[in-house]
Amino acid sequence: MAAKAFGIVTSTPRRVNVYGLQDYRPAGAFTFIGKFRVIDFPISNFSNSGIKNIQVYLNKHPKALTDHLGTGRSYNLNSKRDRLQLFYCNHHMENEVYNTDVSDYLDNLHHLEDLPQEYVIIAPCYMVYKQDFSTLLDDHILSGADITMLYHRVNNARDHFLNCRVMGVDQDQMVTSLEINRGNRQNQCVFMDTYILKKSLFIDLVQRTAKYSSTYSLSQMLSVLIKREEYEIRGVQHKGFFASVDDLQSYYESNLSLLDPKNARDLFQDGWWIYTRTTDSNPSRIYDTATVKNSMIANGCQVEGTVENSVVGRAVHIGKGAVVRNCVILDHARIGDGVTLDSQIVDKYAQIIRTKEIIGTPGQPGYVHRADRL
């Protein structure tokens, strides 16, 4: 069944606002657990599901993703038979309100119309999860529903997932509402920005949304149509690890949550590979003066100090007597001798040498900007 569908990875939606990190790259290009980019997960889901025709929509700072994705060869996509297409969309720089997924699709409507597949599966660039889309497509076709929407049940929605939409689902798994999470309930069904529908219906909805409002996204239009009960829209519950990287706190927490072996086993499974563009370098060197506990250390690092409960990216140097706790350190950062960091996100190429102590809390982590010298 997978051959009947093509995949779309959306551009970063307006409501996603990851302080600091987003100034330099789109959400899909964020480094994740030291080795991957966030976009590796939706593309790997498509590839593992046998969906080999994939469109990726890009808006601000596209270079970070175009360099990383390349031709798609890293994702087990054969350039002779399969296609990874990149579409750059940033048409209304003067007013961000016009930059929606619908305007992206309208700009590339002829590419969508020319595709031979009958169905489309849409997945977000900023969420991390594992999902077999071929099984989901089979279930969608058998159900007879017009649209299938994927959701994840959470019990912490009062202070998490506040940039996401939440769904109402009745006992027959039909979607009854779709709205922004306002933090008024702990238990919610978080919409994973993942849909399955026929290509013809998708194109019709895109054109209909554009006529309804120039500022509406597809999910906003669906919330209107759900109230009108115009379509049969079915919800399917996702199980397993799920993270929405939509603000700085969620980026920090989702990285550190994978230090828990249970979460890591849920996301990374034999036979369901998460592909990425490989970076060849020397193995990390852990010196005799170092102590490393409950941490992920990527390749090419030099660790002379103490690292606890942290994620450390590639080619990071942590000096003698330095202490790094509860931190996410991105590639090529340098932590000087005797520096203490707690609950910090340190962006790429930053050097913390002269400032000897930066302390935050897990509930409010600090952020060190890219290439800063502290």
C-alpha positions, 0 to 999 in steps of 0.5 A, spaced: 500 500 500 505 504 501 507 505 493 500 509 493 502 515 497 507 520 497 510 524 503 510 531 505 514 534 511 512 541 512 516 547 514 516 550 521 509 553 523 508 560 525 507 557 532 513 554 533 518 559 537 524 556 539 528 562 542 535 562 540 536 556 536 531 558 531 535 564 529 540 560 526 536 554 523 529 552 522 526 547 527 527 541 522 535 542 522 535 542 530 541 538 532 538 532 536 541 527 542 548 529 539 547 526 532 541 527 529 537 532 526 529 533 528 527 532 520 531 525 520 525 522 524 519 524 519 524 522 513 526 516 516 519 514 518 517 515 510 523 511 508 522 505 513 515 505 511 516 504 503 514 511 501 520 513 497 517 520 494 518 525 499 517 533 499 520 537 504 518 544 505 523 549 507 522 557 509 527 561 513 534 559 513 534 553 508 541 552 507 542 548 514 537 543 511 539 543 504 546 541 506 544 536 511 539 532 506 542 533 500 540 528 495 536 523 500 541 518 499 543 518 507 535 516 508 536 510 503 533 513 497 535 511 491 536 517 486 534 513 480 527 511 483 526 515 489 525 522 490 527 527 495 524 534 493 526 540 497 521 546 496 523 553 498 517 557 501 518 564 504 514 569 500 511 574 505 517 576 509 514 583 510 508 580 514 509 573 517 502 572 518 501 570 511 507 564 511 502 558 512 503 551 509 497 552 505 501 558 501 507 553 501 502 548 497 499 553 493 506 555 490 508 548 488 501 546 486 503 543 479 508 539 483 503 536 487 498 535 481 503 531 477 504 526 482 501 519 480 500 517 487 493 517 490 494 518 497 498 523 501 501 523 508 503 529 511 508 529 517 511 535 521 518 537 521 518 539 529 516 532 532 520 526 534 516 519 534 516 513 530 511 511 526 509 505 520 506 509 515 504 503 511 500 500 516 497 507 518 495 508 510 492 501 510 488 502 516 486 509 513 483 505 507 480 500 510 476 505 515 473 509 509 474 515 513 476 521 509 481 524 513 486 520 518 489 524 524 494 522 528 494 524 536 498 522 542 495 522 549 498 526 554 497 527 562 501 534 562 498 538 557 497 544 562 504 546 562 507 542 556 505 542 548 502 549 549 504 551 542 500 544 539 493 543 537 489 538 541 483 534 539 477 531 541 475 524 540 469 520 541 468 513 543 468 511 535 475 515 534 471 520 530 475 527 531 470 532 534 474 538 535 481 541 534 484 547 537 490 550 540 492 547 547 490 553 552 493 549 558 486 548 561 486 541 562 492 536 564 489 530 559 489 531 552 490 528 545 495 532 542 494 532 534 501 530 531 500 534 525 500 528 521 494 527 516 493 521 511 488 523 505 487 522 498 491 527 494 485 530 490 481 531 497 488 535 499 488 539 493 481 541 494 482 543 501 488 547 500 484 551 494 478 552 499 483 554 505 486 559 500 479 562 499 476 562 506 482 566 509 489 568 506 492 567 513 489 560 515 493 554 515 490 547 513 489 545 521 485 551 522 481 550 516 480 543 518 478 545 525 472 549 521 470 543 517 470 539 523 465 543 527 461 543 520 461 535 520 463 536 513 467 530 512 469 523 516 475 525 520 478 519 524 483 519 530 488 514 531 492 514 537 500 514 537 504 510 542 511 510 544 516 516 545 513 522 542 516 529 543 514 536 540 520 541 539 516 547 539 519 551 544 526 552 548 524 548 554 521 542 550 527 542 546 531 541 552 527 536 555 526 532 549 533 531 549 535 529 556 528 524 556 532 520 551 537 518 557 532 514 560 533 507 557 526 506 556 524 512 552 531 510 548 528 503 546 521 506 544 524 510 539 530 506 536 528 499 534 532 494 531 530 494 523 527 501 524 533 505 523 533 512 524 537 515 518 542 521 518 548 524 514 554 521 517 560 525 519 566 521 519 571 523 525 575 520 530 572 516 536 571 521 542 577 521 547 575 520 555 581 522 559 583 519 566 581 526 569 574 525 566 568 522 569 562 521 565 555 519 568 548 518 564 550 522 558 550 521 551 557 523 548 557 524 540 564 522 536 570 527 536 569 529 543 575 530 548 572 530 555 577 532 561 572 534 566 565 531 569 559 530 565 553 528 568 546 527 565 547 531 559 547 530 551 554 532 548 554 533 540 560 532 536 567 535 537 566 538 543 572 539 548 570 539 555 576 542 559 580 539 566 576 541 572 570 543 568 563 540 570 557 539 566 550 537 569 543 537 566 546 540 559 545 540 552 551 541 548 551 542 541 557 541 536 564 544 536 562 548 543 568 549 548 567 548 555 574 551 558 578 549 564 574 549 571 568 552 568 561 549 571 555 549 567 548 546 570 541 546 566 544 550 559 543 549 552 550 551 549 549 552 541 554 550 536 561 553 536 560 557 543 566 558 547 565 558 555 572 560 557 572 566 562 565 565 565 567 560 570 559 559 572 553 559 569 547 555 573 540 554 571 534 550 573 531 544 569 525 548 569 528 554 566 534 552 562 539 557 560 541 558 553 548 560 550 548 563 543 551 560 537 559 562 537 558 566 543 565 567 547 564 567 554 
